Amino acid sequence: MDALAQLAPVAAPLLREVDTALLTLGAPPTHPVWRALGRVGATPADVVAFVADLEPARLRAAAEALRAQAAAYEQASLPLDAPWEGETARHYRAAAAAAHEHLAGDGASLAARLRAQASYVDSWAEWQQALRDDLARVLARAMTSSQAVTLRSQLARPTEVDGLPAAVQAAADIAVVLLGVAEDAAAAGRDVIRAAPDLDELPYRESLPSDPLAGSGPIRVE
């Protein structure tokens, strides 16, 4: 259990109050929270709930499964020589060599493609964990901030309207720092996508006769 998993349930009441203040009281007209809300498209409580549901460990497990499959391709036992002679034997040798190259050859192979995909999945696991860690740090500061005290004390006395401007400002201040983490994470996610390896399907190509029995000559089994 990381820091965000521990903090998110404790912070839930404060986040609900921030969302309520934004939805019912708004924010100062020139406050940067308006731009952050437009860019993120979610409230602070929704952002924290979404990130809290991310599970980097599941992505790491998926990456390990991909590497295990790549290793299985590399270790596959495929006889490259036929214990007979003739046209069919030549066809078999060519097909076996092509299959071996496709599975785990030095060039573009299924094993290499799986390892590249595993690295890409690991990049997303690291992105998720970094986002969780960053959000936990900001959330911890928000929970102990003077803005949190101002907001909660004012909402506890809703009839005292003199404190509403301070509560509006406080809610906006808390919201903008939490949404800022989401904005930074979105930019980092775009970097992960731009750095993605070639993950297109790797077709199997075999330049062999369509009919291995079309050739002439004897077939001798050893």
RODO-2510 file (C-alpha; in nm, 4 decimals, decimal comma):
residues 222
     n   res          X          Y          Z
     1     m     0,0000     0,0000     0,0000
     2     d     0,1559     0,3277    -0,1092
     3     a     0,1033     0,6774     0,0290
     4     l    -0,1907     0,7624    -0,1957
     5     a    -0,3784     0,4481    -0,0955
     6     q    -0,3490     0,5600     0,2657
     7     l    -0,4267     0,9280     0,2096
     8     a    -0,7157     0,9125    -0,0374
     9     p    -0,9796     0,7810     0,2078
    10     v    -0,8731     1,0300     0,4743
    11     a    -0,8784     1,3192     0,2276
    12     a    -1,2205     1,2300     0,0842
    13     p    -1,4219     1,4690     0,3094
    14     l    -1,1964     1,7640     0,2241
    15     l    -1,2131     1,6827    -0,1462
    16     r    -1,5918     1,6697    -0,1342
    17     e    -1,5936     2,0116     0,0300
    18     v    -1,3593     2,1518    -0,2350
    19     d    -1,5844     2,0168    -0,5104
    20     t    -1,8967     2,1473    -0,3370
    21     a    -1,7455     2,4918    -0,2994
    22     l    -1,6429     2,5038    -0,6647
    23     l    -1,9817     2,3834    -0,7865
    24     t    -2,1964     2,6015    -0,5613
    25     l    -1,9811     2,9068    -0,4869
    26     g    -1,7534     2,9165    -0,7898
    27     a    -1,4063     3,0726    -0,7748
    28     p    -1,2534     3,4197    -0,8118
    29     p    -1,2914     3,5299    -1,1769
    30     t    -0,9197     3,5524    -1,2479
    31     h    -0,8132     3,2459    -1,0502
    32     p    -0,6072     2,9926    -1,2538
    33     v    -0,8359     2,7140    -1,1347
    34     w    -1,0757     2,7980    -1,4187
    35     r    -0,8133     2,7180    -1,6796
    36     a    -0,7076     2,4039    -1,4922
    37     l    -1,0666     2,2795    -1,4749
    38     g    -1,1046     2,3331    -1,8480
    39     r    -0,7847     2,1497    -1,9327
    40     v    -0,8333     1,8542    -1,6998
    41     g    -1,2077     1,8206    -1,7443
    42     a    -1,2577     1,6808    -1,3951
    43     t    -1,2931     1,8013    -1,0389
    44     p    -1,0224     1,7464    -0,7754
    45     a    -1,2220     1,4687    -0,6068
    46     d    -1,2679     1,2907    -0,9397
    47     v    -0,8975     1,3210    -1,0186
    48     v    -0,7939     1,1713    -0,6862
    49     a    -1,0493     0,8899    -0,7187
    50     f    -0,9280     0,8068    -1,0688
    51     v    -0,5600     0,8031    -0,9755
    52     a    -0,6290     0,6056    -0,6577
    53     d    -0,7759     0,3286    -0,8766
    54     l    -0,4620     0,2966    -1,0898
    55     e    -0,2663    -0,0229    -1,0217
    56     p     0,0945    -0,0051    -1,1470
    57     a     0,1584    -0,3542    -1,0105
    58     r    -0,0860    -0,5020    -1,2614
    59     l     0,1021    -0,3405    -1,5488
    60     r     0,4338    -0,4679    -1,4147
    61     a     0,2880    -0,8191    -1,3950
    62     a     0,1693    -0,7881    -1,7550
    63     a     0,5172    -0,6788    -1,8630
    64     e     0,6719    -0,9796    -1,6911
    65     a     0,4234    -1,2089    -1,8690
    66     l     0,5253    -1,0590    -2,2027
    67     r     0,8935    -1,1158    -2,1255
    68     a     0,8187    -1,4754    -2,0247
    69     q     0,6479    -1,5331    -2,3587
    70     a     0,9439    -1,3782    -2,5399
    71     a     1,1772    -1,6144    -2,3567
    72     a     0,9565    -1,9087    -2,4555
    73     y     0,9894    -1,8085    -2,8202
    74     e     1,3667    -1,7811    -2,7844
    75     q     1,3907    -2,1206    -2,6195
    76     a     1,1530    -2,2980    -2,8582
    77     s     1,3025    -2,6177    -2,9971
    78     l     1,2574    -2,6150    -3,3719
    79     p     1,4630    -2,8678    -3,5734
    80     l     1,6158    -2,6777    -3,8604
    81     d     1,7296    -2,9811    -4,0591
    82     a     1,5125    -3,2512    -4,2120
    83     p     1,6093    -3,6189    -4,1804
    84     w     1,5327    -3,6721    -4,5480
    85     e     1,6343    -3,5353    -4,8861
    86     g     1,4548    -3,3983    -5,1878
    87     e     1,2320    -3,1050    -5,2719
    88     t     1,0183    -3,1479    -4,9602
    89     a     1,3291    -3,1470    -4,7402
    90     r     1,4512    -2,8243    -4,8972
    91     h     1,1085    -2,6734    -4,8455
    92     y     1,1053    -2,7849    -4,4821
    93     r     1,4506    -2,6400    -4,4125
    94     a     1,3514    -2,3065    -4,5614
    95     a     1,0221    -2,3013    -4,3705
    96     a     1,1891    -2,3973    -4,0427
    97     a     1,4545    -2,1278    -4,0848
    98     a     1,1851    -1,8696    -4,1644
    99     a     0,9796    -1,9744    -3,8618
   100     h     1,2850    -1,9556    -3,6350
   101     e     1,3722    -1,6106    -3,7691
   102     h     1,0140    -1,4949    -3,7163
   103     l     1,0041    -1,6231    -3,3602
   104     a     1,3448    -1,5182    -3,2298
   105     g     1,5748    -1,4092    -3,5084
   106     d     1,8293    -1,1294    -3,4938
   107     g     1,6052    -0,8910    -3,6875
   108     a     1,2408    -0,8056    -3,6343
   109     s     1,1010    -1,1040    -3,4444
   110     l     0,8102    -1,1873    -3,2195
   111     a     1,0444    -1,2156    -2,9195
   112     a     1,1945    -0,8730    -2,9856
   113     r     0,8502    -0,7218    -3,0396
   114     l     0,7231    -0,8706    -2,7114
   115     r     1,0216    -0,7347    -2,5214
   116     a     0,9621    -0,3909    -2,6728
   117     q     0,5989    -0,4127    -2,5723
   118     a     0,7000    -0,5140    -2,2197
   119     s     0,9239    -0,2094    -2,1925
   120     y     0,6374     0,0097    -2,3127
   121     v     0,4034    -0,1385    -2,0515
   122     d     0,6711    -0,0806    -1,7866
   123     s     0,6874     0,2848    -1,8950
   124     w     0,3172     0,3190    -1,8221
   125     a     0,3592     0,1453    -1,4864
   126     e     0,6288     0,3978    -1,3977
   127     w     0,4020     0,6800    -1,5188
   128     q     0,1199     0,5572    -1,2990
   129     q     0,3419     0,5215    -0,9934
   130     a     0,4965     0,8651    -1,0441
   131     l     0,1483     1,0151    -1,0727
   132     r     0,0353     0,8415    -0,7553
   133     d     0,3446     0,9576    -0,5663
   134     d     0,3178     1,3177    -0,6892
   135     l    -0,0515     1,3360    -0,6081
   136     a     0,0059     1,1912    -0,2613
   137     r     0,2650     1,4590    -0,1820
   138     v     0,0400     1,7416    -0,2999
   139     l    -0,2619     1,5927    -0,1257
   140     a    -0,0732     1,5674     0,2034
   141     r     0,0214     1,9352     0,1813
   142     a    -0,3351     2,0326     0,0912
   143     m    -0,4797     1,8454     0,3883
   144     t    -0,2562     2,0320     0,6322
   145     s    -0,2750     2,3722     0,4645
   146     s    -0,4265     2,6900     0,6000
   147     q    -0,6672     2,6807     0,3049
   148     a    -0,8070     2,3491     0,4292
   149     v    -0,8635     2,4994     0,7740
   150     t    -1,0341     2,8057     0,6247
   151     l    -1,2597     2,6017     0,3983
   152     r    -1,3704     2,3490     0,6566
   153     s    -1,4283     2,6079     0,9285
   154     q    -1,6432     2,8213     0,6963
   155     l    -1,8479     2,5290     0,5676
   156     a    -1,9090     2,4314     0,9289
   157     r    -2,0729     2,7766     0,9757
   158     p    -2,2641     2,8240     0,6475
   159     t    -2,4777     3,1081     0,7837
   160     e    -2,1738     3,3305     0,8397
   161     v    -2,1510     3,4821     0,4931
   162     d    -1,8626     3,7133     0,5809
   163     g    -1,6235     3,4220     0,5497
   164     l    -1,7481     3,3001     0,2127
   165     p    -1,4943     3,4909    -0,0026
   166     a    -1,2105     3,3358     0,1954
   167     a    -1,3652     2,9906     0,1591
   168     v    -1,4059     3,0377    -0,2156
   169     q    -1,0431     3,1413    -0,2457
   170     a    -0,9293     2,8506    -0,0300
   171     a    -1,1196     2,5917    -0,2318
   172     a    -0,9805     2,7300    -0,5571
   173     d    -0,6251     2,7293    -0,4180
   174     i    -0,6522     2,3640    -0,3136
   175     a    -0,8140     2,2641    -0,6409
   176     v    -0,5561     2,4277    -0,8652
   177     v    -0,2607     2,2477    -0,7093
   178     l    -0,4332     1,9103    -0,7300
   179     l    -0,5394     1,9675    -1,0888
   180     g    -0,1872     2,0830    -1,1679
   181     v    -0,0604     1,7332    -1,0876
   182     a    -0,3054     1,5908    -1,3412
   183     e    -0,1937     1,8417    -1,6051
   184     d     0,1717     1,7542    -1,5519
   185     a     0,0903     1,3841    -1,5691
   186     a    -0,0956     1,4311    -1,8961
   187     a     0,2123     1,5983    -2,0460
   188     a     0,4324     1,3148    -1,9196
   189     g     0,1898     1,0611    -2,0679
   190     r     0,2194     1,2241    -2,4079
   191     d     0,5972     1,1842    -2,3802
   192     v     0,5514     0,8120    -2,3109
   193     i     0,3362     0,7791    -2,6218
   194     r     0,5852     0,9699    -2,8375
   195     a     0,8665     0,7437    -2,7201
   196     a     0,6693     0,4249    -2,7889
   197     p     0,8526     0,1559    -2,9916
   198     d     0,7101    -0,0047    -3,3034
   199     l     0,4252    -0,2199    -3,1742
   200     d     0,2472    -0,2915    -3,5012
   201     e     0,1581    -0,6490    -3,5883
   202     l     0,4565    -0,8420    -3,7191
   203     p     0,3332    -1,0468    -4,0170
   204     y     0,4909    -1,3781    -4,1038
   205     r     0,6495    -1,3681    -4,4479
   206     e     0,7577    -1,6844    -4,6232
   207     s     0,9011    -1,6760    -4,9762
   208     l     0,8560    -2,0438    -5,0558
   209     p     0,6876    -2,2404    -5,3324
   210     s     0,3147    -2,2756    -5,2804
   211     d     0,3360    -2,6490    -5,3428
   212     p     0,6346    -2,8198    -5,1796
   213     l     0,5632    -3,1379    -5,3758
   214     a     0,5713    -2,9661    -5,7127
   215     g     0,9425    -3,0265    -5,7646
   216     s     1,0930    -3,3422    -5,9125
   217     g     1,3507    -3,5732    -5,7701
   218     p     1,3588    -3,8604    -5,5250
   219     i     1,2758    -3,8326    -5,1552
   220     r     1,5111    -4,0417    -4,9418
   221     v     1,4399    -4,0782    -4,5718
   222     e     1,7433    -4,1469    -4,3565
***
